[in-house]
Amino acid sequence: MSISIAIVEDEKNYSNALKKVIDYQDDMNVVAQFFSGNDALAVLPDLIPEVIMMDIQLPDMPGIEIMERLKRQMPGTQFIMCTSFEDDEKVFGSLKAGAMGYLVKGESMDKILSSIRDVCNGGAPMSFSIARKVLGHFERKLPQIQDFGDLTEREKEVLELLSEGLLYKEIADRKCISTDTVKKHIGNIYRKLHVSNKVEAINKFNHFKN
């Protein structure tokens, strides 16, 4: 079954280039393109694609606002920000709002395609410059540690495997459970630790261990 993808991007040449390359793949296809936030908000909740490639600045509203509103209606959809902006406010605002990937425009199409596949397998793909920025931020500012006693033993096991870089399917195989069960455990972990993404959860876990 192919990965369903929507593109929310106001630069038509870039959007069409993405669509052409994605549709050429055997394992993915573009189900919709949007060039404004309002159009995306009106249609996407009915389509519910697996992945949305989101520009961070649309003509009518910020991409982060679009994502926040769609996330409430489409909790299972993965968002990858694909933008020319690299400033801290937009990067961390996107991750806090629930983006699972952040790519800088100019990345190769191979990187974009691998990122789409990665995010569907539980990964958090980022451009190298963004990953360094995220790591640098956490080195400068340690998060407040929450009470890990609220986690069940299985949730702690899942979180530890997640911190080792295992994908959802690999965790499922290791613990002899389904991928859907892994996703439910991770959802509970995020809620109990008061985090919104994998990067924050792993960071808290690593500091707790130390």
C-alpha positions in Angstrom: 0.0 0.0 0.0 1.4 3.4 -1.0 2.0 6.3 1.4 -0.6 9.0 0.9 0.9 12.5 0.9 -0.5 16.0 0.7 1.7 19.1 -0.1 0.9 22.5 1.4 3.2 24.9 -0.4 2.6 28.2 -2.1 5.7 28.1 -4.4 4.0 26.3 -7.3 7.2 25.3 -9.1 8.6 23.7 -5.9 5.3 22.0 -5.1 5.0 20.6 -8.6 8.6 19.4 -8.5 7.8 17.6 -5.2 4.7 16.1 -6.6 6.4 14.8 -9.8 9.2 13.1 -7.9 6.9 11.6 -5.2 4.4 10.3 -7.7 7.2 8.6 -9.6 7.8 6.3 -6.5 6.1 3.0 -6.3 5.4 3.3 -2.6 3.9 6.8 -2.3 1.6 9.2 -4.1 0.4 12.7 -3.7 -3.4 12.9 -3.0 -3.6 16.7 -2.9 -1.8 20.0 -3.4 -2.7 23.2 -1.6 -1.3 26.7 -2.2 -3.0 28.4 0.7 -3.8 27.6 4.4 -7.5 28.1 4.1 -7.8 25.6 1.3 -5.8 23.1 3.2 -7.9 23.5 6.4 -11.1 23.0 4.4 -10.2 19.8 2.6 -7.5 17.9 4.5 -9.6 16.7 7.4 -11.7 14.7 4.9 -8.6 13.3 3.1 -6.5 12.4 6.2 -3.3 11.6 4.3 -0.5 9.8 6.2 2.0 12.5 5.6 1.7 16.3 5.0 4.6 18.3 3.6 4.1 21.7 5.1 5.6 25.0 4.2 6.1 27.2 7.3 4.8 30.4 5.7 1.7 30.4 3.5 0.2 33.7 2.0 -2.8 33.7 4.3 -1.4 32.2 7.6 1.6 30.5 9.2 2.2 26.8 8.5 2.6 26.2 12.3 -1.0 27.5 12.9 -2.3 25.3 10.1 -0.6 22.3 11.6 -1.8 23.0 15.1 -5.4 23.1 13.9 -5.1 20.1 11.7 -3.4 18.0 14.4 -6.5 18.2 16.5 -8.5 16.6 13.7 -5.9 14.3 12.3 -3.8 13.0 15.2 -2.4 10.1 13.2 -1.0 12.2 10.3 2.7 13.0 10.3 3.9 16.5 9.4 7.2 17.3 7.8 8.0 21.0 7.6 9.8 21.8 4.4 10.9 25.5 4.4 13.7 28.0 3.9 13.5 29.3 7.5 16.1 28.1 10.0 15.6 30.5 12.9 15.1 29.1 16.4 11.6 30.4 16.8 10.2 28.6 13.7 12.2 25.4 14.2 11.2 24.9 17.9 7.7 26.3 17.3 7.2 23.6 14.6 8.5 20.8 16.8 6.5 21.9 19.8 3.3 22.0 17.6 3.9 18.4 16.6 6.0 18.3 13.5 8.0 15.1 13.3 10.4 16.3 10.6 12.0 19.6 9.6 13.7 19.9 6.2 15.4 22.9 4.7 14.5 23.7 1.1 17.5 22.7 -1.0 17.7 19.2 0.4 18.0 16.6 -2.3 14.9 14.8 -3.5 16.5 11.6 -2.3 16.6 13.0 1.3 13.0 14.2 1.0 11.8 10.8 -0.1 13.8 8.9 2.6 12.4 11.4 5.2 8.8 10.6 4.1 9.5 6.9 4.6 11.4 7.5 7.8 8.5 9.5 9.4 6.1 6.7 8.6 8.3 4.2 10.4 8.6 6.3 13.6 11.6 8.4 12.6 12.1 12.1 13.1 14.0 13.3 9.9 15.7 16.6 10.0 18.3 18.5 7.9 21.7 18.3 9.4 21.7 22.0 10.2 18.4 21.6 12.1 19.5 18.5 14.0 22.6 20.4 15.2 20.5 23.3 16.3 18.1 21.0 18.2 21.0 19.3 20.0 22.7 22.6 20.8 19.5 23.9 22.3 19.1 20.9 24.7 22.8 21.2 25.6 22.2 24.8 26.7 18.9 24.3 28.4 18.1 21.1 30.2 14.4 20.4 30.5 12.7 19.9 33.8 12.5 16.2 34.7 9.1 14.8 35.2 8.2 11.9 37.4 9.0 8.7 35.5 7.2 6.7 38.2 4.0 7.5 36.3 5.2 5.3 33.4 4.4 1.6 33.4 7.2 -0.9 33.1 6.3 -1.6 29.4 6.2 2.2 28.7 9.7 2.5 30.2 10.9 -0.3 28.0 9.4 1.2 24.9 10.9 4.6 25.7 14.4 3.1 26.3 14.2 1.3 22.9 13.0 4.6 21.3 16.0 6.4 22.8 18.3 3.7 21.2 17.0 4.8 17.8 14.7 1.9 17.1 11.8 2.5 14.8 8.2 1.6 15.8 8.3 -1.7 13.8 11.7 -2.7 15.4 10.3 -2.0 18.9 7.2 -4.1 18.1 9.4 -7.0 16.9 11.7 -6.7 19.9 8.7 -6.7 22.4 6.5 -9.1 20.4 3.7 -6.6 20.2 1.9 -4.9 17.3 3.1 -1.5 15.8 -0.3 0.0 16.8 0.4 -1.1 20.4 3.8 0.6 20.3 2.1 3.8 19.0 -0.4 3.7 21.9 2.4 3.3 24.4 4.3 6.2 22.9 1.1 8.3 23.0 0.8 7.5 26.7 4.5 8.4 27.3 4.1 11.8 25.6 1.0 12.5 27.7 2.6 11.4 31.1 5.8 13.3 30.4 4.1 16.4 29.2 6.0 16.4 25.9 4.8 16.7 22.3 7.4 14.8 20.3 10.0 12.1 20.4 13.0 14.4 20.7 11.6 15.9 24.0 10.7 12.5 25.4 14.1 11.0 24.6 15.9 14.0 26.0 14.0 13.7 29.3 14.7 10.0 29.5 18.4 10.4 28.9 18.8 13.1 31.6 16.7 11.0 34.0 19.1 8.0 33.4 22.1 10.2 34.1 
